[in-house]
Amino acid sequence: MTATPIPRTLAMTIYGDLDVSVIDELPPGRKPIQTLHKFDTQLTSLYQSIRRQINLGRQVYIVFPLIKESEKSDLKNLEEGYETLKQAFPEFKLSKIHGKMKSAEKEVEMEQFVKGETQILVATTVIEVGVNVPNASVMVILDAQRFGLSQLHQLRGRVGRGCDQSYCIL
């Protein structure tokens, strides 16, 4: 079972007759993550927020639902988004990571982000679990309506691991 509320609640629908332990407080020094919603028309405001956080020394995740453009869907995709973000943030170093990359490539990109060598990690849901970067304070999830509640909760959990205020922007 899990200590986090949303996956725990989902598990309770299946295993409701079992005993449950409840953890109702954050680890010491952590602040609650602020979750915000932005529309596509607010891109300038979003970019300003990202720039402000990076200038404070923080790092940012930007998650896309797709790796490449799809004929079946008009969702944003990582390949095009990465190029757009490189143009929008020429003063910062970006890296990208997705499930079709070789393990060694993913490791190099992730290691650069963990060490603080890159400020923005453009990714798919491969960062959903097992990633701990306390300096990352912003999680932007594009086309958030395409993700399930558990996925959104897990992605949101990648930030808020340090002592700085963190944000999840859908």
ChimeraX attribute file (.defattr): number of C-alpha atoms within 10 A of each C-alpha:
attribute: neighborCount
match mode: 1-to-1
recipient: residues
	/A:1	10
	/A:2	13
	/A:3	13
	/A:4	14
	/A:5	14
	/A:6	16
	/A:7	16
	/A:8	17
	/A:9	14
	/A:10	13
	/A:11	13
	/A:12	15
	/A:13	9
	/A:14	9
	/A:15	13
	/A:16	11
	/A:17	8
	/A:18	8
	/A:19	7
	/A:20	13
	/A:21	10
	/A:22	10
	/A:23	11
	/A:24	9
	/A:25	8
	/A:26	11
	/A:27	10
	/A:28	8
	/A:29	9
	/A:30	15
	/A:31	15
	/A:32	13
	/A:33	19
	/A:34	13
	/A:35	14
	/A:36	10
	/A:37	11
	/A:38	13
	/A:39	10
	/A:40	9
	/A:41	8
	/A:42	10
	/A:43	11
	/A:44	11
	/A:45	11
	/A:46	16
	/A:47	14
	/A:48	11
	/A:49	13
	/A:50	24
	/A:51	20
	/A:52	12
	/A:53	19
	/A:54	18
	/A:55	12
	/A:56	9
	/A:57	13
	/A:58	20
	/A:59	26
	/A:60	26
	/A:61	28
	/A:62	22
	/A:63	29
	/A:64	25
	/A:65	19
	/A:66	20
	/A:67	18
	/A:68	14
	/A:69	14
	/A:70	11
	/A:71	7
	/A:72	6
	/A:73	9
	/A:74	8
	/A:75	16
	/A:76	18
	/A:77	21
	/A:78	25
	/A:79	17
	/A:80	12
	/A:81	19
	/A:82	19
	/A:83	11
	/A:84	11
	/A:85	17
	/A:86	15
	/A:87	11
	/A:88	13
	/A:89	14
	/A:90	9
	/A:91	10
	/A:92	16
	/A:93	15
	/A:94	22
	/A:95	20
	/A:96	22
	/A:97	24
	/A:98	21
	/A:99	13
	/A:100	9
	/A:101	11
	/A:102	10
	/A:103	11
	/A:104	9
	/A:105	13
	/A:106	18
	/A:107	13
	/A:108	13
	/A:109	17
	/A:110	21
	/A:111	13
	/A:112	17
	/A:113	24
	/A:114	19
	/A:115	11
	/A:116	17
	/A:117	16
	/A:118	19
	/A:119	27
	/A:120	26
	/A:121	25
	/A:122	22
	/A:123	26
	/A:124	23
	/A:125	19
	/A:126	15
	/A:127	20
	/A:128	18
	/A:129	12
	/A:130	8
	/A:131	14
	/A:132	15
	/A:133	18
	/A:134	17
	/A:135	22
	/A:136	28
	/A:137	26
	/A:138	28
	/A:139	27
	/A:140	24
	/A:141	24
	/A:142	24
	/A:143	17
	/A:144	17
	/A:145	11
	/A:146	14
	/A:147	15
	/A:148	10
	/A:149	14
	/A:150	15
	/A:151	17
	/A:152	19
	/A:153	17
	/A:154	18
	/A:155	24
	/A:156	24
	/A:157	18
	/A:158	23
	/A:159	26
	/A:160	26
	/A:161	22
	/A:162	18
	/A:163	13
	/A:164	18
	/A:165	15
	/A:166	27
	/A:167	21
	/A:168	25
	/A:169	18
	/A:170	18
